[in-house]
């Protein structure tokens, strides 16, 4: 947890525009509300050119404050995606002008899905790595030809700017921000509260390895998968996994393979490798420490598993993921 979060609330602003994509707004907002319920010091503000907005059919969003005439010092400004057909050119121009005035005063700016197009139109993504929904990548490149648009990830952080692929990835992006501000333990509590299997890093495709093998309804296997993901550093044995799932070892091996298409040990190795990838991107730890935290024990074992899935050594892979 950083010093600021210990002493005062984190000030978070949300830009509210017509045609807001429901999950682009509700997903990241629920992460913040859950964190607040768990004791996180957050202070939310909702700004927009209109005091109320249509949202889902007869439902309305109200209580929206006017766009501040003077820039505010915000720890985070969130720009949810919009259905652009529902946003008039006048309102869009007003929002872009306000962003140009406000973003220099924000510690970080987060655009969800098509919100990146608004940031691009404001000139904030020039020279930066960024992403958006896969259907909008070409348009993002046209709006910001000097931006470094990427389509092989679910979110990207470049300096103060976070952009995401959209819909559910806004949840991953907000959990990433929450982790950096208030620590991994709180973010994991929030993920557990929201019944998320695990938060995803930005350096992975839309189908996350954390979700691989979860498309089944056996609660015993889900319980075991949750336990593995929650403590990858633990030296899991087949006997302990069988006890956790309330099955015999033989039945567990057969049942797990039939439901997931993977052996237990291959599944565990894939989770550990993905955690190692995340730590390579999010920390400056040495490979030996990453191997220990991710459950491989030492860097020799990590390198051995790494060679099965990657064509370049860990150090080379890590350099290509750095800004």
N, C-alpha and C positions, 0 to 999 in steps of 0.2 A: 504494500500500500504506500502511495507516495505521500510526501509531507503535506501537500495541499489538502488531500482528502481527509487527513487526520484533523485538520484545523477548521475547515469550512466546507460548505456544500459545493458540489460541482454544479455549475450553472449550465443547463442544457436548453437550447432553443430548437424548436421544430418549425420549419417553414410550411405553412398550410396553404395549398392552392386548390382550385377547382379540379375535379377529376382525379382526386387522390386515389391511388391503387390501394384497396383496403388492407391487404396483408403487408404491403410495403410500409404502411404506417403502423398497423396494429402489432406486427411481429416485433420490430425493434422496441416499440413502446412497451410491450408486455415484458420484455427483458428488463427494461428500466424500472417498471412498476414492481416486478418481482424482487429486484435488487433492493428497491426502497423498502419493501416489506420486510426484508431480511436485515435492515438497518443501514443500508448504504446512504450516505449523505448527498442526496440528489435534489435539485430544484429545477422543475420543468417549466418552460415557457412556450406558448403556442402563438405564433405570429402569422399574419396573412393580410392580404388586401381586402378581404371580406370577413365580417364578424361571424358568419355562419356559412356552412357549405353542405350541399347534398352529398350523401355518401353511399349508402346501400338502400336503394329503393326509397321507401318512406322515411328512412332514418336520416337524421341531420347531425352535423357536427357544429356545435356552437361554443361560445366562450372564447373565441379567437381574438387576441389583442391586435390592434393595428400594427403595421410594420413600424418599428421605432424610427423616428426621424434622425436620432443620433445613434451611432454604433454602440453596441453593448459588448462588454468583455465576457465572452462565453468560453467555457471549456470545450463545448461541443455544439456544433450547428448541424442539424439533421435535415436532409432534403429528400423526403420520400418521392417515389416515382409518381408520375401523373399520366393519365390518358390525355395525350396532347390535343385531341379533337375537342376536349371539354375546357381547354384553357384558351381564352381569347388572346389575341396578339397584344392588346393593351395591358392585360394583366401579366402576361409573360414578360413584356418589356419592363414593366414596373418591378417584377421580381428580379430580373437580371440586373437592373440598375441598383436595387437594394443589396443584392449579393456582392456586387463590386465594391460597395461601401462597407459592408459588414464583415466579409470574410477575413480581411487583414487583422481584425480584432478577435478572431476565434482561434483558440489553441488548436482545435481540429475541426475539420468539416467532413461530414459523411453523407454521400449521395447514394440512395438506394435505387437500383435499376435505372429507369429513364431520368431520374434526378441528375445523373451524370451529364445528360444532354444540356440541362440548364446550367450546370457548372461550366461546361465547355463553351456555351454561348456567352458566358460572362468572362471568358478568357482565363479561367483559373486552372485549366489542365494542360496548357501549353508546356511542352517539354517534360511532362510527367507521365509515369506509367498509370494506366487507368483501365477500367473495364465497365461493362454494362450488360444488359440482357443480350443473348447471342443474336437475336433478331435485329438489334439496334447497333451492332458493332460498326458496320459500314457507315451508318449515319453519324455516329460519334466521330469517326475518322474524317468525315466531310466537314463537320462543324469545327473540329479542332485538328487540322492537318498536322500541326506540330506536336500533338500529343502522341504518346507511345501506347497505342491501344492494344490490349491483350485479350484474347478470348479463351485462354486455356486455364482459367482459374475462376474461383467463385467470388473473391474480393481481393483488392490490392490496396496496400498502404504505401503512399509515396509522400514522405515528409509529413505535412499536416493534413493531407487529403486521403480519404478512404472512399473507394468506389466499389460497388458490388453488382453482381450479375442480376439480382432482383428476386422478388417473391421471398422464398424461405431463406435465401442467402443474407437478407438483411438481418435476420436473427443471428447468424454466424458472425456477421460483421460487428454487431453490437456486443456480442459476447467477447469478441476479440478486444474491443475498446474497453469493456468493463474489466477484463483481465489485466490490461496494462495500467488502468487507473486504480483499481481496488484489489487486485490480486487474484490468483488462480483459484483459491479456495472459494471465494464468494461466487466467481463465475461458475464453478462446478455445482455449487448449491443452487444457483439459478437454473442451470441446465437440468438438474435433478427435479426441481420444482416444476419445470415445464415439460417433464418427461421426454427430454431430448437424450438420445443415446450418448452423444458426446459433441462438443463443439468442434467445428471443422476449421482448419487453418485456411489461409487464402491460397496456398500453393497446392491446390488439388482440384481435379475436375468436379463437375457438378454432382456426379455420383460418388459419394465419399466412401472410403474403405470402412469408416466407422459404421456405415449403414449396410455394408456388404454382409450377406447371410442373415439379414434380419427380416426377410420377407416370409415369415411363417407365424403360426399362432400358438406354438408350444411355450407356455409361460415358464416352464422349468429351464428350457434352453435360453430364453430371453433373460431369465434371472442370472444364469451363469455368464452370459455375454456381458451383462451389465457389470457383474463382479470383476470379470477380466479387464474390461475397459477402465474401471475405476482404480485398479491397482496393478498396472502393468509391470512395475518393478518387483512385484512379489514372485518368488520362484515357484510358480504353479506346478503341481504334479497331477497326473491323471487321477490319482486317488482323491486328492482334495477337490478337483473339479467334479468328480462323481458325487462326492458328499454334498457339494454346493447345489447340484442339480437333482439330488435325491434319486439317483439312478445307480445301477451297477456300472462298473467301468466298461464292460463289454457292450451293454445296452446304450450307454452314453456315446461311445464311439460310433456305433451304427446309426443311432438316432441323429446325432449331430451331422454326420456326413450326408444322410438322406435329406435333411432339411436345408442344409446350407450349401451342399456341393463341395465342402472343404473338410479336410481332417482337422481335428481339434488343434494340433500343434501348428499346422499351416495357418489356421485362423489367428491363433495367438501371435505368431511371427508377423503376420501382416499388420496387426494392430500395433505391435511394438515398432515395426519399421515406420509406420505412419507417424507415430509419436516422435520417433527420432528425426524424421523429416521436419516436423513442426518445430522441434527444438533447434534444429540447424538454422531455420529461418528466423526464429523469434529470439534466440539468445546468442551470445558469443562464447558459449561453453566449449571446452575441448571435447573431442570425440569420445574420450574415455568416460567423461562425466555423463555425456548424452547416452552412451551405452549402458551405464549403470542405472540411470533414471528410467530408461525405456525398457529395462528388463533383460538386456543381453548379457549383463555381467561385465564384459570387457570389450574393448574396441575390436579385438580379433574376431569375436563371435558376431559383432555387428557387421563387420566387413564381409564375413562369410555369407550372412543372410542378404546383405546389400547386393552382392554380385548376382543373386538370383533374379533381381528385378531391375537393376539399373546398369547402364552400359558404361558409366564413368565412375571414378572413385568418389567417395563422399566429399572430399575437399573440392574437387572440380564441380560437382553438383551444387555445392553450397555457394560457390562463387557466382554461378549463373543465376542464383535466386536473389542476389543482393542488388539493391538499387544502383 
